[in-house]
Amino acid sequence: MNAMLPMETLDLGWLAGLIAGPAWPPLLPPAEEARRQRALRALRLEGLLPLVEQATREGRRGVTVAVYQAWLAANPGHAQAMAAWFNLGVELAQAGDPGQAVICYRNALALKADFHEAAINLGLALEATGQAEAALAAWGAALQPEATRRNLLNQRGRVQEQSGRFVEAEQSLRASLVSDPMQPDVLQHWTHLRQKLCLWPIHAGDIPGLAEADAQLHAGPLGALALFDDIDLQRRIVAAWLERKVPAAPERLAPAQGYRHDRIRIGYLSSDFCRHAMSFLIAEVLERHDRARFEVFGYCSSPEDGSDIRARVIGALDHHVRIGAMGDEEAARRIRSDEIDILIDLNGLTRGARMGVLRWKPAPVQGTYLGYIGNVPLPELDFLLCDTVAVPPDRAHLYAPRPLPIEGLYQANDSRMPELPVLTRAEEGLPQDAFVFCCFANFYKITETMFADWLRILHAVPDSVLWLAEDGHGASANLRARMEAAGLPPHRLVLGPRVEPARYLARMRLADLFLDTTPYNSGTVASDALRMGLPLLTLAGQAFAARMAASLLTAIGLTDGITESREDYVARAIALATDRDRHAAAKQVLAGDAWARTLGDCAGFTSRLEAALDSVCRREATAS
């Protein structure tokens, strides 16, 4: 004869059956509803977990949420209530209801003030509801041990950075690194914040336990281009980042032998098919691709910003495929199903990159172009588009993937000229008769030595000013302090707000000489300056990023703007500012249709790009 099971066991088994049913809460007669309440009160949280986890796995998250709510209603003073509130908050956040999740996390913290995970998640939920300040306050008020304190500091720093509060973000991340200097992601963001703020030296040796080699290795791919003119070091920094961030895929999807299509199917992968510099460069190339030889696909994870340039880019594609909502594998399999012959990634290692897609090798030939100007040592990439000035043949072996030169010039450009406003120096806050040096690059590209050289130039040219684009995040005060320390009055530095594209281009006509940055040159901005007839001076270095402007100047014929040492750079700037004939000669090189015939010859560029792509496609096909 079987032993009788306790009533509590029978109720719990019956309750499990209800949770596994099609709906919760079930409609029950009063006696059975009383039984359900009795079972909920008898059920400990560890017994509840497998039941709700099963519901979540089956896609019934609504049941999971309702069961947690019912358990909490039946057990308001239970010792495990704080954990139940936390779990309910997680479920609600994952279900897309951060507002209700906030209530749950606050209830959990009310029961246990040092519930660190709840404090972290509370801040994340507040951030998700658009309450960044409340998120920062929640993290600031949290009680925590050292490890959790670091996590909270990192979360604070992340949101402060995203909110444009760079000074506070730098301080938050510094405090975290003082606690534990070996946090690669924190090091990367802290380093780049210091670059953006022009806090020099970037690595001052004042973080205990942080070796210079580690600080360099984890400077981050973008920051490295502006810190080091060392091709091998740049490659090692990127390789370390990729190893942490982009694991290998389980398989490669494309057939090694490629396809045999009547037209080469070329796919462009980008998150910047929107109001972004890359789209302004590439739009006309997409329009001009020879449709008798190429079929053009765009794999797009870009924001729908409603801009004219986005509409133009999408209109130039034969096939526009939105992959923003797809995971890496799904996006890769979509590309594979389209049988793309050559896939070109336009992001590289910049924001929005989909390197995980490339790791699935969805196309037999894959390359990188424009987005990141340097090494991208991903095994699934086959080529890096460049030219022989930016990447001289004797340095090609230092790059991965292998360089694929485009004849003449690596940079695409749009030949269309927008309608520009007529501006005056007075409107832009510039002195009428001064010699105006300018640089409209992002502040993180300005190094301590570069700015020191600019100050030397200003000292040597008394009637001159330096015109920069204001960043609004705190760097300007640091630059003015440097000028004051060098004995230069504040009016010698003119800071203009960032403006829309047409006014930005028109501004170039008001300046006399563009002072390029190194080791990370201006690219699009340099081309824009030359287009507006503004002479440009660059210091050519070793790496691709340090030779972009030299490539542009060579193509347009203004080689007097290329220098190879700091002393030559300073002397050439002074000569161009003080020798009117030399400056006039530089202006003459850029006059008339010089830009249109060279950098702006999009028809010729597209033809040369297609020749390079055709050659690599045929080479890969022959090799297979």
N, C-alpha and C positions, 0 to 999 in steps of 0.2 A: 504494500500500500504506500503511495507517494506521500511524503511529508507535506503538510500545508505550508504555503508561502505566506510570510507576513503581509498584512494588508498594505503597508508602505511599499513593499516590493511590487505587489500587484498594481498599485496606483502608478508607480513610476514606469512600469512596463506599458501600462495603458496610456500614460502621458507621452511616452516615446512614440507610440503609434499615432497619436494625434499630431505630433510635430511632423511626422513623416507623411501626413496626409496632404490632400490637395490645397487646404486653406487653413489659415490661422489668423485670429482665434476661431475655433469652430463654434457653431451655434449648438448649444447644449441645453437640455432641460435643467431646471434648477438643481436637482440632486446631483447630476453629473458635473455641473459647473462647480458645485461645492467640492466634489471629488477632485476636479482639476486644480482648484485653489489649494486643497490639502496636499496634492502631489507637488505643486510648485514650492510650497513652503518646506516640504521634506527633501527637496532636491538640492544638493550642494552644487556649487558652481562647477566643480570639476566633473560632475555628472552631466551637467547641462552642455558643456563644451562640445563633446563629440556629436551631440544631436544637432546643434546649430551649425557646426562646421560642415556636417553632411548636407544640410539645407543650402548653405552657401555654395558648396561645390556643385550642387545640382542647379545652380542659378536661381535659387529662391531666397535671395537676400532679404526680401520683404518679410518672409517668414522669420528669418534670423532676428531682424530688428524687433518684430512684434513679440517674439518669445523672450528676448532680453527685457523688453518693457514689461511684459507680464510677470516675469520673475522678480523684477525690481519692485513692482507694485505689490507683490505678495510678500516681499522680504525687505521692507523699508529700512529696518535697523540691522540687517545682517552684516556680520563682520566682513563678508566678501563683497559687499555692495559697491565699494570703490572700484574693485576690479571689473565688476559687471558694467558700471557706468563707463569705464575706460573702453571695454570691448564694444559696448554699444556705440560709443563715439567713433571708434575705428570703422565699424560697419556703416554708420551714417555718412562718414566722410568718403568712404569708398563708393557709396551709393550716390554721391554727388549732392549731399545735403550738409555742407560745412556749418551752416547756421545752427542746425540742431546738434551737430557734433560739438560745437562750442559749449552748449548747455551741459552736455554729458561730461566733457572734460572738466568743466568748472565744478560740477557735482562731485567728481572723483577727487579733485583737489580740496574741496571743502571737507571731505572725509579723511584725507591724508595730505597735508600741506606739502610734504616733501616727496610727493609722487612725481618723480622727475619726468618719466615718459609722458605723463598726462600734461605736464607743463610744456614740454616740447610740442606735443600734438595740439594743445590749445593754441599756441602761437601760430602753427601752420594752418589750423582751421580759420583763425581770425584773418590771417593773410589771404586765404582763399576767398573770404567774403569781402575783400577789399579794405580791411582794417589794418593796414600796415603798422600804424602807430600803436594800436592796441596790442598787436602781436609783439612788438618790441617791448612794450610795458609788461606784458605777461612773462616774457623771458627774463626781463630785468628783475622782476619781483620773485622769481622762482628760488626755492631753497634747493641746494644741490651739493653733492660731493664734487671733487675736482674733475673727474671724467665727464660728468654731466654738465658742469660749468663750462668746460671747453665746447661741448656740443651746443649749449645755449649761446655762447659767444659767437660760434660759427654761424648759427642761424641768424643772430642779430646782424652780424657782418654781411651776410648774404642779402638780407632784406634792405639794409642800409645802402649797400652798393646798388641794388636794383632801383632804389628810390633816389639815386643820385647824391646821397649823403656820403661822399667819398671820405671825407676827413674822419667822420665817426666810424665808418666801416673799417678804415685802416687801423684805427685804434682798437676796435673790437677784435680784429684778426691778430693784431700784434699781441694782445693780452692772451689770446688762445695759444699762440706760438711760444710765448714765454713759458707757458705751462707744459707744452710738448712741441718742440720744434720740428719733429719728424711727422708732419701732416702734409703730404704732397699737394693736395688740392687747396688747402689753406695757404700754403706757401705761394702757389701760383697766383691766387687772387690777391693776396697781400702785396706781392711783388708788383703786379700790374696796377694795383691802386696807387702805389708809390710812384710808378712811372706816370700815371695820369695826373697825379698831384705835383709832379716835378719835385719830389722829396729826395734830394740827393745827399750823399750817395744812396743808391737804391738799397744796397746791402751794406749797412754800416758796421756790421759785426757786433751789434748790441743785443742780439737775441741769444741768451745763454744756450750753449750746446748746438748751435746751428753752424755747421761748417760751411765755408764758402763753396766747396764743391757740391754740397747738397742744395744750397740755395740756388746755384746755377742750374743744376740738373732739373729742378722742379720750378723753374721760372715760367714754364708754360710756353707752348708753341708760338703764340703771337708776341708775347713779351720778349722772347728770345731774339726775334728778328731785330728789335730795337736796342737790345743790350749787347749782342755779340756779333762781330763780323768774323765768325769762325764757322766755316761750313760743317766741319765735323762735329763741333759742339752743338750746333743747331740740330743736326741729325740725331745726336744722342738724346737731346732734350725731347724731341718729337717722338723718338722710339720709346722712351720711358713713359711718356704720356699715353701713347697708343697701347702699350702693354697693360697699363692700368685700366684704360677706358674702353677699349674696343677689342673684345676677345674674338678669337677665330670662330668662324661659323662651322657647323657640323659637316657641311659639304659645299662643293662648288657646283653651281647649277648649269653654267653654260658648257656646251660641248667644246672640248679643246680644239677640235678641227674647225670650229666656226660654222658659218652658214654660206650659202651660195645664192644671194639675192640679186635680182637685176639691178637694184639700187642699193647703195650702202645705207643701212639704217643706223642713223646716229642719234643717240639719246643724250640729252643734257639733264643732269641731276642737280637741283638747286632749291634752296629755301629763300632765294633772293630775287625771284621773279616778281618784284614789287618796286616800291620807290627806294631803290638801293643803287649804289654806284655801279655794281656789276651789271645790272639791267641796262643802265644808260650806255655802257660799253658794248654790250653784246646784242642789243636789239636789232641793229641793222644787219649784223652778220646772219642772224636767224632769218631775216627777210631775204637776204641775198644768196643763201645756199642754192646751188644749182640743183633744181628739182629733177632734172634729167638723170643726175648721178646720185643724189642724196634724198632720203626721206627722213624728216626731222621730227623727233619725239621730245617732249619736255616732261620730266618727272618732277612734280612740283609739290613742295611742302611749304610754300610761301603764304604769308598772311593775305587775306582778301582786303587790300587797302583801298580799293576803288580808284587807284591812280591811273593817269593816262599811260604811263610807261608800262604798268602791268597789263593793261588792255592791249597795248602794242605788242608786247612780248608774246602774250597768249595768241594774238592774232597771227603772229609770224610762224607759229608751230603747226605742223601738219597734224599732230596728235598731242593734245594737252591732257596729261594724266595726273590727277590729284592723288598724292600719296601721304599727305599730312596726317591722316587718321590711321594709316597702316603701320603696323610694326615692321621691323627691318626685314624679317623673313617674308612677310606678305608682299612688301614692296619689291623685294628682290625677285620673288616668283612671278610677279606681274611683269617686271622687265624681261625676265627669261621667256615668258609666254609671248612677248612681242618680238622675240628673236632679234634683239638689238645687236648689231655688228660691233659698234664702238660706243662705249658709254663714257661720257666726259663729266666728271664731277666739278662743279663750279664753286663749291664751298671750300674744299680743302679742310682746314682745321679751324674755320671760323664758326661763329654762332649759327646754330641750325644745321650743322653738318650731319650727314647721314652715312658716316663711315661704316657703320654696321651693315648697311645695304651692300656696300662694295665688298665686304668680306665674304659674302655668299657667291661672289664672282658671277653675277647674273648675265654678263656679256663676255664673250671670249677675249675682247680687247678693251681695257679700261685705262683711262688717263685722268690727270688732274690739270686744271687750268684756272688762272686768274684769282681764285679765292684766296689761296695761300701761296706766297711767293717763296718757296724753299722746299727742302726735303720733306717728303711724305712717305717714309719707308714702310709702306703697307705691302705685303707680298702680293696682294691681288691687283695692284696697280702696275701697269706696263710702261707708262710714259708720263713725262712732265713736259708740257708745252712751254717753250722758251724761245730765245734766239741766241745767236753766237756772241753777241756783246754782253747780254745779261748772264749767260753761262758759257764762257769761252771753252772751246774744245779741250784744252789742257786741264780743265777742272771738272769735266763732265763725269769722271769716274768717282767724284766725291758725292754724287747725288744718287738718291733712290726715290722714286723709280728713275730709269734712265732718261736723260733729257732728249726731247724730240724738238729740234729747232724748226721754227717757222722762218722762212727766208725773209731777211730784212728786219723785221720787228715783231716781237711777241705780242704786243698789246693791240687789242681790237679797239676801234673807236667808231663813234657815230658821226657821220658827215653832216647831219642836219644841225643847223644853228637855230636855237630858240630865239624868239624875239626878246631883246635885252632892253632894260630900262637905261635911261641916260642918267648917270650919277655925277656928282661933283665931290671933290675932296672935302669940302666943307660939310656936306651931308654925312660923310663917313667919319668925321672928326679928325681929319688929316690936315696938317699945315699945308698951305698952298704952295710954298716955294721950297719945301724940304725935299731931299732925296729920300724916297720911301723904299726901304727894304721890307719885304713881306714874307710870311710863311703861313699858309693856311692848312698845314698838316695837323693831325690830332696831336695833342700835347704829349701823349706817351712816347711819341717818336723823338721828342726833344731830349737830348742827353745833357749831362752836366758839362762835358767838354764842348758840345756843340753850342750851348748857350754862352759859354765862356768865350768862344771864338766870335760869336755874334756881338758880344759886348766889346771885344777888341776892335771889331769893325766900326761900331758906333763911335768909339773913342777917336778913331782915325778919320772919321767923316763927320765933323762937327754939326753940319746942317743936315742931319738925317734922323729918321725915326725908324723903329721896328714895329711893323703892323702884324698882329696875330689875331686869330679867331678866338674869341672868348669861349671858355668851356663852362663857366658857371659853377664849377665844383670845388674850387679852392686853389687851383694851381696858380692863378693869376697873382695872388698875394705872395706866393713863394717866389715867382719870377720878379715881381717888383722889389722884393727884399734883396734879391741877388743884384739887381741893377743899382739899388741904393748903396749896397756894400761895395760895388765897383766904382762909386763916385759919379753915377749918371743920374740926372734928375728924372722924376717919374713921367714927365711928359714925353720923354724919348721912346716910351713904350705905349703904343696905341692898341687897344683891345676892342675889336668890333664883335657884335653878336653874330651868332650863326644865322644864316638867312636862307631863303628858298633858292633853288638852282639858278634861275635867271639873274637874280641880283648878285649871287656869288660870282658868276662869270663876269658880270659887268664890273665888279669891283677890281678885277685883275687889271683893267685898263688904267686904273688910277695909280698903280704902283710902278716903280722903276726897275726893281730887280727882285726876283724870287730866290730866297736863300733856302736851298734844299737841306733836308735832314739826312744824317747818316749815323749808324749803319742801316737804318730803314728809310730808304728814299721815299719821296712822294711818287705815286704812280698815276692814278687818275687825275689828281690835283696838278701834277707836273704837266700832264698833257693839256689840261685846261689852261694853264698859264701860257704855254707856248701857243695855244690856239688863239688866245687873246693878244698875242704879240708881245708878251711879257718875257724878257730874257730871264733865264734860269741858270743858277750856279749850283753845281753838285760836286760832292767829293766821292769819287768812285772807289768802292772797296772790293772785297773778295767775293762775297756771297751774292746770290741772285737779288735779294732785297736791297743790297747796297749798290746795285748796278742798273736798276730800273731806269733812273733818270738819264744815265749815260747812254742807254739804249735809245731813248727818245731823242736826246740831243744829237746823237750820231745820225739817226734817221732823218732828222730835219736839217742837219748841216750846221748846227751851232756848236761845233766842238770846242770853241773858246770857253764854253760853259762847263767843261769837264776838267776837274783837278784830281790829283792823286795823293795829296798830302794836306795836312791841316794848314801848314804855313802857306802853301800855294793857294789854298782855298781863301784864306784871309787876305792875302796879297791881291788875288784876282778880284775879290769883292771890292776892295778899296780902289783898285785901278778902274773898274767899271763905274764906280760912283764918282770918281774924280776926273776921269779922262772922258770928256764929252764925245770925242770922236770915236773912241773905242765902244762906248755905250751905244752911240748912234749906229755903228757898224753891226752890233748885235741886233738892234731893233730892225735893221734893214734885212738881215737874214730871215727874219720872221714875217716880213711884210708881204702884202699881196696874198697870193694863193699858196704860200709856202706850206702851211699846215694842211690845206686841202690836197696838195700833191703828194704829201708824205704820210704823216700820222693819220690824216683824215681820209685817206684813200681806202674807203671800206670795201669797194669793189675789188681792188687789187689785193687787199689783205685777205678777203674771203677766199679768193682764188688760191692764194699761197697757203692758207690754212687747209683748204681742201686737198691741196697737193700733199701736204704733210700727213693728213689723215689717210688719204688714199694709199700712200706709201707704207704706212704702218699696218694698215689692214691687209694689204697684199703681202707684206713681209711675214706677218703672223700666219696668214693662210699658207704661204709657201713653206714656212718652218714646220707647220703641222703635217 
